[in-house]
Every structure is written in structure tokens, then in C-alpha cells.
Amino acid sequence: MSVSPLVWGLTIAAILAVIAADLFLIHRNDTREFTTRRAAFWSAVYIGLAVLFGVGVWLFAGGRYAGEYFGGFVTEKSLSVDNLFVFMVILARFAVPKHAQHTVLMAGIVIALLLRGLFIAVGAAAISTFTWVFFIFGAFLIWTAIGLVRGGDEDEFKENALLRWAKRIIPTAEEYDGSRFTTKRGGRRLFTPLAIVMIAIGSTDVLFALDSIPAIFGLTTEPYLVFTANAFALMGLVQLYFLLGGLTDRLVYLGHGLAFILGFIGVKLVLHALHEYGVSWAPDIPIWVSLAVIAGTLVATTVASLAAGGRAPAAGASTSNEAVDAADADAAATRDA
């Protein structure tokens, strides 16, 4: 698949324009909460844009690449659900007011997309030069899948080195100022806590990218499709956060489903590498099989989870409604102090 620099430039410009339009419309109503109704509308918009883009890929590049794009998009979208748990914890921990949550989440997603772009560029260069990289990606995904089945603290938020450095170096005000990232205090221009939250969200996403980037390279080796699938999945993640609310806690078997998907893609990568090295018995699994496995797994785990009736929130991870209430309560206490 040959993509000219012009198409790359237009695609990136279009993505930035959509994000800018989203933020502009939100800032017009700076004090309004991002309601479930608005989240549903914008979720439909982003999913519609993702589908339209996939149709465009099918028209201009053919069904094979369209299938790879849709497979990558669905995989990235499903893996991004884990991000929601951590977002909830971050917003509660930093006591982000309701009306500022959409803005800071969207800004954090922009940082995450930039960092993922770097990961994608490095990954694409590696796999185009060294076939053995597929073995590494495959083994890492299989190891990650085993870790998901065993369970762990992947939903916990831990401050990374970048965030600790930012909190130490950046001059920050103690209180929020609406949805602004900077404010004036005593004649000085300071960053608000919202800037720190933005860095926390963007840098924390890097940990999730370590799983998702190798996974999508197991479905397509086209950097353009990898980047656009990531972009559409991330852009719609903010709306998904407000739309799903506490539903994420009811998806009790989602972790097992994601583990199966990651394990499948890991095996697919290993088989692909063996196939490239001329091993006769190693098949190169077609994209339609991957799509069927991913879609079937997500449907089965979702239905099974809802039928099971959900579970209590994990330690350290509240539902979005609880996180929102805690954030507003802490913010009010700070103002009264």
C-alpha cells in the first residue's frame, strides 16, 4: 500500500481539525458538564467517521486493506477500554471538576497520539527491516495475555518518571481555573493542576501502547493503517468514558476476552514470521479469520459478562460516576479551605 506524503499530511490535518472542532464546541460551554446525551452524540460521530474512513480505504485501496484497517480499529477500541479504568482513577486522584474533564481528557489523548505516532514509526521501521521482530512482538503479546488471565494491577495508576518530573519542575497553581491550563496568580503566569492531569493521561497511555501497537502490527504492517486506526480509536475514547459510566465494571469477562485476542494475535505473529522464513507448515492467517476471531470474542465476552450480572469495582478503581463525585467533593473542599 503506497501512501504519498500529501495523503499523510491531509490525514493528519483532518484529524487535528476534528479534535480542534471538538474542543472548540466544548469551550463554548465551558461550565457545562459533558452529559451522557452529548457523549452518545459525539461517540456516534467518531464511530461514523471511523467507518467512513474504512469505506474510503476499501474504495481506494481494496478490500484487503479495508479489512486490515477495521480489524486494527476494533482491536484498538477494545483494548482501550482498559484505559477507562485508569482515567477514572486519575480524574478522582487530582479532583478534576466535572466541567473540565472532557477538555483535559481530549488534551491528554492528543499527547498519547503523538507518542503512539513515534512508537508506530519505530515499529514500522523495525518490521520492514528485520523479520525476527515479529517473534519478539508475538512473544510479548502471548506473555501479556497470560498476565491478563492471571490477573494483576493493570488498572492501577502509578506516577511515572515524566509525571514526577513535571510536578517537580512546572510552576503550578493549587486551584483549578475552569478548563484553563494556565492562570494568573499574584501577577505570575502559572499552570493549573489541569496541565499536570493532561501529562498524567498522555504519559500513562504509553504503557497501554506497549500492548496495542504490537497487536495491531499483527493485523497489518501498513504504518498508515496502524496510525489511523489508533487515531480513530483514541479520539472516540473520551466520549466512551462518559458514555459507558459504570458499565465497565459489569464487563467481568472482558479481561479474558482481551487476553484471548492478544494471545491469538501473538500466535499469528509467530506463525507469520515462521512463514516468512520458509517454514512450510506455518500458515499465514488471513485477515478475515482475524476479524472473525476478534469480533466473535468481543461479542461472546460482552454477552457473558452482562448475563453474569457484573462485579464490584476493583480496589483503587471507582466507577466514573463515583470518580466524578469524589473529584467535585475534593475540589469543593479545596476551595473552602
NORQUIMO-V406214 format. One record per helix or strand. SS is the DSSP state (2 for helix, 1 for strand). FROM is the first residue (numbers start at 1). LEN is the number of residues. If there is no record, write none. Layout:
ss & from & len
SS & FROM & LEN
SS & FROM & LEN
This chain:
ss & from & len
2 & 5 & 23
2 & 36 & 26
2 & 63 & 17
2 & 81 & 13
2 & 98 & 32
2 & 133 & 18
2 & 161 & 9
1 & 172 & 1
1 & 182 & 4
1 & 188 & 4
2 & 193 & 25
2 & 223 & 13
2 & 237 & 14
2 & 254 & 23
2 & 287 & 22
2 & 320 & 17
